[in-house]
Amino acid sequence: MVNEQYRRNIYIVTTVCIILFGFLVRLKLFLDNPSFWFDESALGFNVTQLSYGKLFGILHLQQVAPPLFLVTSKFITDIFGISDMALHLIPFAIGSLSMVIFLLTLRQLFENKLTIITGLILFCFNTQLIKYSVEFKPYILEVFTTCLLLYVFNRFNFNWSDKKLFTTGIFLAVLPWFSFVSAILIGIYFIIIFSKKYFKKWIITVFPYCISALFILIYYLQIKHFYSGFMLDFFTNDFFNIKEFLIQLTVCFSYLFGINYAFIPLILFLTSIILCLKEKKYVLLSVFSLISFIIFVILSFLKIYPFYGRFTIFIYPIFLIMNLILVNKCFNTQKIFPKFIASFYIIFLLFPTFLYFQKIQAEAYTKRSCARELTSDMASKIKPDDIIIVDTLSTPDFLYYGMLYNFKNKVFMNIENKKSVILYKTERSKNLPIEKGKKYWIYTPWSSVVYDDLKYEYLNTCKYGGRILYINGDKQ
């Protein structure tokens, strides 16, 4: 009895330490307060410039994000003021909370404490989850909602009262407004659990979600119609195609797990599903995981959802859990070899984390952007008569940071307006509107543009490629 209590205390202390360390790593990155990059600036501009109501409509600068994520972020800026750190607060809090939710999910699924600790380590110290916990984009919310859905789905029971089922349905109906992908995941789950026996209870649970999903669909169609072919053209290389499917899939898993041999987690995922269905264990979870994966692959082939990079991190908890089912089987056996293989696989997955920790410990975290620093430098040196020329792809950075520094100067920007919505152009102009006798700042922090014919009086270059130049119109 004493040994059992001792082991339980060790387990509790270990899980608390893992979550605490994961929190401190995220806190370090949060306090480093890295400059926004292109997409963050675009989304930050929308949050600060649009009313609460307009955040449910078409956004500026070709941005699409869950309205309740934007509304919550705007509420934070109303309290703490507009700043990068204020806008990072929601992702940071959600990224930290997701560790706790994932732990609760692991405890539902597994009895082996070593499996739970392993899963928690792999989740808390995944480099992508850490980075997106301090990025003003909704991707970490998608991870959080996936964890939350797995937790709710594992608890769900048709024997609940009608009131509890309806309340659960309302809760699930709200989630897609924080995370669009959750709408698809919830729909998949409701289809899987359809039961004639519990048809009435199923309807009670599903009804709020159906109403919400209808409005989500209307919202999606509105955006798709407004942007026409822009999104399709922009992500054209990020959708799956038959010829490069295996390569694209490998790249996705390399991104998620941070390893070169990305086919290994995929093979273990499929092996785990086959094993679960054969042994009739974790059947609902296996079916849900497999169908979810297949649906999003199909959506990518149909050019509806780009299954690549940051758009895929929402599915990491699902793949991790399915991998853990095999790890759990190895840990539960009395044989040494399976335990050795499982331990080696865990170290293999954690190796990128060791390298990442060394990097962020040695230097302040950045996102390969110096937009805030370059804008601040320009603001400290600019004169009232100076003219600002904004590079096309740096438009979001200037609109966001220029608002914070409140420039009063004349500005040239290559933008267009469509029904009062500001859109940036993807093509860059080489013909600068420069006149003799005037002085200009060339603002290009997103990525450098080289103008060989210009002689500058001042130059500040970011080590990641962005720059600002101060030129005299007489010198060309």
N, C-alpha and C positions, 0 to 999 in steps of 0.2 A: 504493500500500500504506500509505503514511504517512497519507494523507487518510482512508482507510478506518478505520485504527486510531484516528485523531483523532475521527472521527464516532462510533465505537463508545464511546470514552471519554466523549464528551459525552452520549451516550444513557444510559450507566450512571450518570453523575453526576446527570443530570436525573431519572431514575426514583428514585434514592435520595433526592434532595432532596424530591421530591413526597411520597414515603412518610414521610419524616422530618417534613415540615411537617404532613402529615395527622395524624401521631402527636402532634406538639406541640399542635395544636389540640384534639385529644381529651384530651391530658394537662391542658391548661388547664381544660377543663370538669370533668375528674375532680378536680383540686385545688380547684376552686371548691366542691366538695362540696355540691351543692344538696340541699335538703330533699326527702325522699320526698313523692310525691303519693299520693293515695288508693289506687290499685292497687298501687303499690310497697310501701306500708305493709302492705297486706293480705298480699302475698306474703312480705314480710319477717317478719311475725308467724308465718306458717306455718313458715318455715325455722327460726326460732329456738325455736319451741314444740314442733314435732313431731319424733319420732325419725326416724332414717334410713329405717327400714322403713315408717313411716306416710306418708312423702313419696311413696310409690308408691300411695297410696290417695286417698280423698276429702279435699280440703283445706278448711280453714276459709274463711269469708267469700266464698263463691261464686268461688273461684279455681281455675283450671286451668292447669297448667304442666308441661312435660316433667320427669319425675322425676329424671333424671340431671343436669339443670341445677340443680335444687333441692339434690340431694345434694352436688354439687360446691360449691355456694354455702355449704351448712351446714359442709362440711369447712373452707372458708376461715375461717368465723367461729369454728370450734373452734381454729384456729391463731392468728388475729389478734384475736379477740374480736368481739362484736356491735357493729356500727356501720354507718352509711350507706355510708361509704367502703369498708368490707370487702365489703359486698354489691354495691357498684358495681364491684368489682375484676374479676370474671369478664366482665361485658359490656365493660368497658374493654379487657381483654386480648384478647378475641375480636374486638372491633371493630377493634383495631389489627392483629391477625393477618390479618383478612379482606382488608386491603389487599394484603398479600403474596400471598395465594392468588389474588386476582383478577389481579394482575400475571402470575403464572405461567400463568393461564388465557389471558390476552391473548396471551402469547408463544406459546402453543400454536396459537392461531387465526390470528394475523396476522404477516406478515413486515415490513410497513411500520412502522418505528419511530415515525413521527409518529402513526399510528393507535393504537399501544400507549400512547404518552404521553398522547394525548387521552383514551382510555378510562380511564386511571389517574387523571387529573385529575378527570374527571367522577365517578368512583367515590369517590375519597378526600375530595372536597370537597362531596359531596352533603349537604345540611343535615340530612336525616332520618337518614342513616347516622351522622353525627356525633353528633346528639342521642341516638340510641338506644344509642350506645356508652357512655353514662353513665346508663343507666336500668336499674333492677333489674327487667327483664322479659325474656322469652326472644326478643324480636323480632330483635335483632342476631345471635343464634345462628342464626336462620332464614336471615338473609342470608349468614352464614358458611357454613352447610351447603349453601346453593344454589351458592355459589362453589366449594365443595369438590366437590360433585357434578358440576358442569360440568367441573372439572379431571379428575376420575376418569373421567367418561364420554368425554372426548376422548382419553384414553389407553387406554381399555378395548379389549382384543383377545382374541378367542376362541382365538387361537394360544398364549395363555399356558398354562402348565402347570396341571394340575388343582389342585395345591396352591395356586398363586397365585390361581386363580379362586375357590377356596373361601375363602381368606383375605380376598379382596376382598369376597366375599359376607357374611362375618362382620362386616367393617368397616361395610358398608352396612346391615347388620341392627341395628347398635348406634346409628347416627345418629338414627333416629326418637325415641329416648329422650332425646335432647338437643333435637330439633326435630320436632314432630309433622308439619309440612307436608312434611318430607323423605320421610316414609313414602309420601305420594302421588306425589311427584316420582320417587322410586326405582321405584315400581310402574309408572308411566307408561313410564319408560325400559326396564324389563325387558320390557314388552309390545311395545314398538317393536322391540327387538333380537331378538325371538324368531326362532329359525331351526331348521328341520328338520335342516339339515346339521350344525349344532352343538348338537343337542338335548341330548345328554348333558352337554356343557359348560355349556349354559344352565341345566340342572337343578342342576348342582353349584354354580353361582353364585347361583341364585335361592333354593335351599332354606333357607339360614339366614335370609334376609329374610322368607320366608313364615312361618316359625316366629315371628319377631319381630312381623310384621304381625298375626298371629293374636292375640298377647297385647296388642298395641296396640288392636285392635278390641274385645277383652274389656274393656280398661281404659276405652275410650271409651263403651261401652254401659253400664258401671257408673256412670260419671259422668252420662251422659244420663238414666239411670233415677233416680238420686238427686235430681238437680235438677229433674226433670220438665220443666215448661214455663218455668222461670225464665230460662234462657239464651235461649230463643226469644223470650220477652217483652222481655227486656233489650235484645236486638239487633234488635228487630223493624223498626226504621227503617234498619238497616244492611245488610239483605239486598237483593239486586237485585229489582226488579219491572219488568214490561214497560212500564208507563206512564212511568216515570222512568229507564229503563235508561241512555239516552245521557247524561243529566245526571249520574247516579251514576257512570258510567264516567269522565266528564270530571273529576269531583271527585277520583276515585281517582288519576288521572294528574297532576292538579294537585298533589296531596299528594306523590306520588313525586318529581316533577321540579321542584316549586316554581315552576311557571310558570302563567300564566293560560291560555295557548293550549295546553292539555294534549292536544288532539287531534293535534297535530303528531307527538309521539313515537309515538302509537298508529298514525297513518297510515304513518309510516316503518317501524314494526314489521311491519305487514301487507305493505307494499311490499317490504321486504327478504325476507320469506318467499317471496312470489311470485317474486321475482327469483332467489333461491337455488334454488328448485325448478325454475324454467325453465332455468337455467344448470347445474343439477346440481352445485352447490357448497354446502357446509355443509348438505347435505340432512338428515342425521340431527339436527343441531342445530336446523334450521328446523322439522322435524316435531315434535320434542320440545317446542320453545318454543310452537308453536301449540296443540298438544294440551294442554299444561299450562295455558295461558291459558284455553282453552275449558272444561277440566274444572273449574277453580276458579270460573269464571263460572256453570257449571251448579250447582255445589255451593252457590253463593250463592242462586241461584233456588230451590233445594230447601230453603233455610233450614238448611243444614248448616254452612257456613263463611261468616262475614260478610266480603265482599270490599270493605273500605273502610279508609282510614287506615292505622294502624299494622299492621293485619293483612295488608297488601299489600306491605310493603317487602321481603319475601323474594323477590319476583319482579322487583325492580329490576335485579339483575345480568343477568337474561335479556333484558329489554327493552333495556337499555343495549348489550349485545353485538349484538343484532340491529340496533339503530340504527347501531352502529359498522361493520357490514358495508357499509352504504351510504356512510358517511363514508370508509371505506377505499377504496371504489371511486372516490370523488371525488379522494382524495389520490393514487391511482395513475394517474390520467389526466394527459395532458400539457396539457389545456385549463385555462385560468385560471378561467373562470366556475364550473365545478363546485367547484374548490378554494375559491373565494370564498364560495360558498353554504355549504359544509361548515364553513368557519371562522366564518361569521356564526352558524350554528346552534349551534356550540360556545359562542361568547360569549353567545348567547341563553340557553343552559342554565346558564351559569355566573353570570349576572347576580344571581339570588337569593343565591348564595354570597357575592358581594361585599358585599351588604347585611347578610348574617348575620354576616360577619366583623367588620364595623364595630360591630355591636351587641355581640358577645361580647367585643370588645377594650375597649369603653368601660365595660362593667359586668360584675359577677359573673353567672355563668349561674344561672338559676333555672328551675323548672318550674311557675311560677305557683302555688307552694305555700310557705307559711310554717309548716307543721305543726311542724317541729322547733323553730323559734324561739319560736313561741307556747307550746308545751309546756314549753320551758325557762323561759320567763318565768313561767308559772303555777307551775312547780316551785319557783322561787326565792321566791315570795311566798305560797304556800299555807300555811295553818295546820292543825294536826292535826284540828281539829273542822270544818273546811270540808268541804262536800259538793260533789262534781263531778257535773254533769249533762252527759252527752255527747250532742251532736246525732246523729241517726240516721246521716247520711251521713259523719260524722266518726268513726264507730266504728273503722274500720281504723287511722286515725291514732292514736287513743287506745290501742288495744290494743298497737300496736307501740311508740310513743314512751312510753306510760305504763309499759310493761314496762322500758324503758331507764332511766326516772327513778324507778321503783319506788315509786309512790304508795301510801300506806297509808290513804288517805281512803276514806270511803264513796262509792260510784260508782253512778249510775243510767245504764244503757245500754238502748237499745231493740233488744234482740237476741233470738234464739230458738235453741234447741238441737235438732238433729235427729240422733239416733243419735250423740251426743257431738260433733257438728260444729257450730261456731258460725256462725250466719248473721245477716247484718245485714238490716234491713228497709228497703225503698226508700221507704216512705211516712214523712213526718215528722210528729211529734206536736207540736201547739200547746199542749197541756196539760202544763205543767211541774209536777213533784211538789215544790212549794215550800211550806214551812211557816214560820210566823212564829217569830221568835227564832233562826233559823238562817241561816248564810251559805253562799252557793253560788258556784261557778264554772261558768259556762255555756261549754262547750268546743265550738267550732264552727270549726275551722281550714280545713275543706275548702271551705265556702262559707257566707257569712253568713246568719244567720236573724235577722230583725228582730222583736223582741218590744217593741211600742210601750208596753205597760203596765208595763215594768220600769224601775226607776231604778237605775243602777249606780254603784258606788263606784270602780270601776276598769275601764278599757276599753283593749284593745290590738288594733288592727285592722291586718291585713295589707293591703298595697296591692293584692293580687289578690282581696280580698274576704273572706277568713277572719277570725275574731276570737275573742277570749276576753273574758268579762265577769265581774266580781265584783259580786254583788248581795247585799243584805240582805233576808231574807224578810219583814221588817216593812214594806219599802217597795215597794208594788205599785200 
